[in-house]
Amino acid sequence: MTPTELSGALSAALAAAVADGTLQLPAEAIPASVHVERPRQREHGDWATNVALQLAKKAGTTPRALAEDLAARLGENAGIKSVDVAGPGFLNITLDAGAAGELARTIVEAGAEYGRTDSLAGQVIDLEYISANPTGPLHIGHTRWAALGDAMARILRAAGADVTAEYYINDAGAQMDRFGGSILARATGGDIPEGGYNGEYVKELAAKVLERRPDLPDLPEDEAIAVAREEGYQLQLAEIREVLEGFGVHFDVWFSERDLHESGAVEQAVDRLREQGHVFDAGGAVWLRTTDFTDDKDRVLIRANGEPTYFAADAAYYLSKKDRGFPGKIYLLGADHHGYINRLKAIAACAGDDPQQNIEVLIGQLVNVGGAKLSKRVGNIIELRDLVEWIGRDAVRYSLARYPADTPLELQGEDMLKQTNDNPVFYVQYAHSRTCAVDRNAAERGVRLEDAFDPSLLSHESESALIGRLTEYPRIVAQAAELREPHRVARYLEALAGDYHSWYNDDAKLRANPYPDEAVTDAHRTRLWLNDAVRTVLANGLDLLGVSAPERM
């Protein structure tokens, strides 16, 4: 019996109590899904619920009386061994071994679909993250959002949401002119412009630009800067795409800020916001009255000289997302963007959206990796590609995904390379590879899933603990999606790996494979189902984090 099935049985018991007059409660007050959770103490049973405490007052009875009635009704369900009433009205439910163990077959047969839910079905979300300027390589500051953003997109989709992953290319503004001027200076031996870009990567870009445009030094300065800017931009953006794909991060949309300006979308956005009644003119500039919506000051959209501000582009970009059919908009921003939260929510409100429903702004804190060498190409940062080359994609992604985004993080590079149980990614991946080794040995010894499955044989304490952990996976995925917290999946996988290793090492009698001189029994075959259920969930969870599930280590 799965948690979903148990929840349904509880709802049915409530409906039956209302139908026979035992419970004086409007039918619409009966929850379609009753929340059940694992008790903190194993001896309290497999599942617990406080539904009696929630509904007793509405029903005009005491929580304990309602709990006792529900306990009697639940006890009639096949697969439920016992139901105990605890405290003021908690229900502690114990399943019989067969009903609990059936989950192993359910998981194996579901395969990659196990854990996927429809908890966020119907939600259409634009998820924007990284959005680094295309004026240099991706570095460690972008790496955290690359890992978390991609994991979040995967988890949201697993919960049924329709998610578009989007990268906003900041390819407009003065920084692009400085970028072009820096490349031209490197190509011609001139001086880097004030506020320009240094580093070996600029020399590399300049050399490539000269290969494409050998006439660059002979062009008029303004034209040469424009050519260097465009050629360097295309080269740097191509590198960003390549590095992200190598990190396992894919974007559905690459949205150009430059297109916003060239298409007239920025001016149109100002006009649309003016129609909403939130734009005013003062001091020759055009303003958005964001103080009406919790911002600390009103924001300039168009300067007195007629030039649009970055904020105007932000407003146009928000309206673009709205126009493209995204009711939900999630922004994942860096640690230096706290001031953006209120102003982006103010844009949403000024655009006629609900800032509590239609926009979320998540801030990621800084991350530092001890022991890493600074990039030779840039000189003052750690490049993403260097970090992956040093530590490995799986270790970097997993290590970043297992902590809440709003936690400042310092990782030790050498620790992430260790092949010991102290290294979480190794611990989880080793558990998966161990399940695969069990499968290989089973094939050699003639233990086959299709020959038998008797869930009542999965009655050992370590097997019950392992099954209990497996039942939690769909809830963990749904919760991680709802709260936008991929680290919940990582921490769950570590707990599951721990339960599996304990089961594997617990008792020689619990082997999924017989000894060489031992006959194959149904117990071996049934334990192989449990082994493969663990393998399935570990693989599914690692995939949500963008981490591989190796078969051998």
HELIX and SHEET records of a PDB file:
HELIX    1   1 PRO A    3  ALA A   19  1                                  17    
HELIX    2   2 ALA A   27  ALA A   29  5                                   3    
HELIX    3   3 ARG A   42  HIS A   44  5                                   3    
HELIX    4   4 VAL A   51  ALA A   59  1                                   9    
HELIX    5   5 PRO A   63  LEU A   74  1                                  12    
HELIX    6   6 ALA A   97  ALA A  110  1                                  14    
HELIX    7   7 GLY A  111  GLU A  113  5                                   3    
HELIX    8   8 ILE A  140  ALA A  158  1                                  19    
HELIX    9   9 ALA A  174  THR A  188  1                                  15    
HELIX   10  10 GLU A  200  ARG A  212  1                                  13    
HELIX   11  11 LEU A  216  ASP A  218  5                                   3    
HELIX   12  12 GLU A  221  GLY A  246  1                                  26    
HELIX   13  13 GLU A  257  GLU A  262  1                                   6    
HELIX   14  14 ALA A  265  GLU A  275  1                                  11    
HELIX   15  15 THR A  290  PHE A  293  5                                   4    
HELIX   16  16 TYR A  310  ASP A  323  1                                  14    
HELIX   17  17 ALA A  335  HIS A  337  5                                   3    
HELIX   18  18 TYR A  340  CYS A  350  1                                  11    
HELIX   19  19 LEU A  384  ILE A  391  1                                   8    
HELIX   20  20 ARG A  393  ALA A  401  1                                   9    
HELIX   21  21 GLY A  413  LEU A  417  1                                   5    
HELIX   22  22 PRO A  424  ARG A  445  1                                  22    
HELIX   23  23 LEU A  449  ASP A  451  5                                   3    
HELIX   24  24 PRO A  455  LEU A  457  5                                   3    
HELIX   25  25 GLU A  461  THR A  471  1                                  11    
HELIX   26  26 TYR A  473  LEU A  483  1                                  11    
HELIX   27  27 HIS A  487  ASP A  506  1                                  20    
HELIX   28  28 ALA A  508  LEU A  510  5                                   3    
HELIX   29  29 ASP A  522  LEU A  544  1                                  23    
SHEET    1   A 3 TRP A  47  THR A  49  0                                        
SHEET    2   A 3 PHE A  90  LEU A  95 -1                                        
SHEET    3   A 3 ILE A  80  ALA A  86 -1                                        
SHEET    1   B 5 VAL A 253  SER A 256  0                                        
SHEET    2   B 5 ASP A 162  ILE A 169  1                                        
SHEET    3   B 5 VAL A 124  GLU A 128  1                                        
SHEET    4   B 5 GLY A 328  LEU A 333  1                                        
SHEET    5   B 5 ILE A 359  ILE A 363  1                                        
SHEET    1   C 3 VAL A 279  ALA A 282  0                                        
SHEET    2   C 3 ALA A 285  LEU A 288 -1                                        
SHEET    3   C 3 ARG A 299  ILE A 302 -1                                        
SHEET    1   D 2 VAL A 367  GLY A 370  0                                        
SHEET    2   D 2 LEU A 409  GLN A 412  1                                        
END                                                                             
